[in-house]
């Protein structure tokens, strides 16, 4: 698969483009609003073609798919434009700013016969798959899940602090915590959250929330830009627990582990280094080739967005809210 990349965003330059080059696929074009910036990125990364303007790439480049790491508020527009050009789209998370917009976007690309996948790379790491397997098959009933993703964001000019661009910690890193919870418990019924903005940025820079389930379990999620980096999820069951640290962003050369206990027996499993971005790209390309829905499909994305929407509404209202069903 030949990829074009919309923008010179750091996640593309440092993570996704190198990951594509490790696969059987290739990046053949990159675009920026600034043509010189696109050319510099292309030269640095060994990409054959550089374009000034995203539309120019979509109309002129010989590509099969695009990777869209633009600011959150631009995801829908440029995914639609790529679909208009008949191109498949791997789009950074969050796909859109809310569930309604995500549903509309899936309708749009489906009408044009192209594949769209939200780029939740951690879901393709073998540790994530194994953790869900252990909880489903080897541990007892889940009673609680705790998931956090926080880091310190010091650059006051960062787009993640811009409300006009869809900033805020909930959409940026809270989406991972919510995804982790849903991977173990499924879709929540209610949400309650409190968000703060001590720097006056206009977005949430710290949020703590609870997702509740009618059959009893509860989950706590936390995200933020105001404290040192911390990633973890922990699952509590009637007969044990499971925990993973740095579950969302391990480096490609990093061995990782998870630990679980059941009936007093504690086990640690270790996983060899993998590039989860490469695994994500390969899964996306395989789905396109097979004409099948990707692993992170419409239902997965909309489920996550509905929970994120509910947490945001609750934080705004200061009261619990229901999470809409499908």
C-alpha angles and dihedrals in degrees: 000000000000113000131201117198122218107216136355093259115162095242088059096045096044104032120010103039093049088046092053090050090055090057132067088267133078145214108232102168142025130188137198135173083244111061094202091054091051091050092048092051092047092051093047094048101037095246112158101218134038126188136194106226129020093245090057091058092047093052101035110030122091097232138138099204142007132225109218115201096155121135112294094255091057098049097092097045096050094040088056091049091050090050089051086058090052094251128141115235135219102189128190120246134296091047092203138348095266143006096260092056090047091053090049091049093052089049089051097051093041089056088056094048099241132126122247125191130178109229104240095154097178090067089069096054112108089230091060091050092047093047091055091046093052093049093047099043112020107033131062130247114327113239102170143005127197118194128175138174118176137153138164114262107192101167104097090194094058114126089232088072093053115097091197090061096047097263130165137104095261094063095035103047106351087073088069093052091049091047091052092051092049091048089064103030108023124223117354124226101211139017137202125182145166121206131188136195106192092167094053094237096144093244134080110271093176129027134173121187147168126221113199131198126207091227092060115268122116131197132203120210128187133181137164154146099223106075137052118287115286129164125175146134127195128186121202118201136178091261105027147328144256128213137183128183123206088011098160109043114027115159118253091248095045125108111217137190145196128207129208137174129204127178091347096310115118122203132183119198121195126206126206118239115281133169102240090191090060091049089050093051092047092050091049093049092046091053091050092048092049094044089235132130112269121247091255092053137165094282093050094049095045092047091054093044093051091054091046090049091052093050090050093048092048092050089050095048099036091228139090117273135192120253108231118241125235 
